[in-house]
Amino acid sequence: MRWLELYDVTDSHPRLFDSPETAVRYLRVHERLAPEQQQYVLDTLSQQNRCELNPPVTRKSYVLKFKE
């Protein structure tokens, strides 16, 4: 299983997710991501193995990437 790490500017340790869909579900609930933003995260992860989200899309900056 490939884990995903979600870093934000306030946490010293990442949140771990077992799939891109689980991570997007977390961001949808906590950051109220619109459907097109959710799809952007999924598309970017599949192409680049990481995705950055910043205000004004989210309240704070995030980096979502596959754990090495």
C-alpha positions as CSV (number, residue, x, y, z in Angstrom):
1,M,0.0,0.0,0.0
2,R,1.3,3.5,-0.9
3,W,0.5,5.9,1.9
4,L,-0.1,9.6,1.3
5,E,1.2,12.3,3.7
6,L,-0.7,15.5,4.1
7,Y,1.5,18.3,5.5
8,D,0.1,21.7,6.6
9,V,1.9,24.7,7.9
10,T,0.9,24.1,11.6
11,D,1.7,20.4,11.9
12,S,5.1,19.0,12.5
13,H,3.9,15.5,11.6
14,P,1.8,14.6,8.5
15,R,-1.6,13.1,8.5
16,L,-1.5,9.7,6.7
17,F,-4.1,8.4,4.2
18,D,-4.4,5.1,2.6
19,S,-5.6,6.4,-0.8
20,P,-6.0,9.6,-2.8
21,E,-9.8,9.4,-2.4
22,T,-9.5,9.3,1.4
23,A,-7.3,12.3,1.4
24,V,-9.6,14.2,-0.8
25,R,-12.6,13.3,1.4
26,Y,-10.7,14.7,4.4
27,L,-9.9,17.9,2.5
28,R,-13.5,18.2,1.2
29,V,-14.9,18.1,4.7
30,H,-12.2,20.2,6.5
31,E,-11.5,22.7,3.7
32,R,-14.8,22.5,1.8
33,L,-13.2,21.8,-1.5
34,A,-15.4,22.2,-4.5
35,P,-15.8,19.2,-6.9
36,E,-13.5,20.7,-9.5
37,Q,-10.8,21.3,-6.8
38,Q,-11.2,17.7,-5.7
39,Q,-10.7,16.5,-9.2
40,Y,-7.6,18.8,-9.6
41,V,-6.0,17.1,-6.5
42,L,-6.7,13.6,-7.9
43,D,-5.4,14.5,-11.4
44,T,-2.3,16.2,-10.0
45,L,-1.4,13.3,-7.7
46,S,-1.7,10.8,-10.5
47,Q,0.6,12.9,-12.7
48,Q,3.1,14.3,-10.3
49,N,2.8,12.2,-7.1
50,R,2.3,15.4,-5.1
51,C,-0.1,18.3,-4.9
52,E,0.1,21.7,-3.3
53,L,-2.9,23.6,-2.1
54,N,-2.8,27.2,-1.0
55,P,-5.1,30.0,-0.1
56,P,-7.6,31.1,-1.4
57,V,-8.5,27.5,-2.4
58,T,-7.9,26.4,1.2
59,R,-7.6,28.2,4.5
60,K,-4.0,27.2,5.0
61,S,-1.2,25.7,2.8
62,Y,-1.0,22.0,2.3
63,V,1.3,19.6,0.6
64,L,-0.1,16.1,-0.3
65,K,2.4,13.6,-1.5
66,F,3.1,9.9,-1.6
67,K,5.2,8.6,1.3
68,E,8.7,7.6,0.2
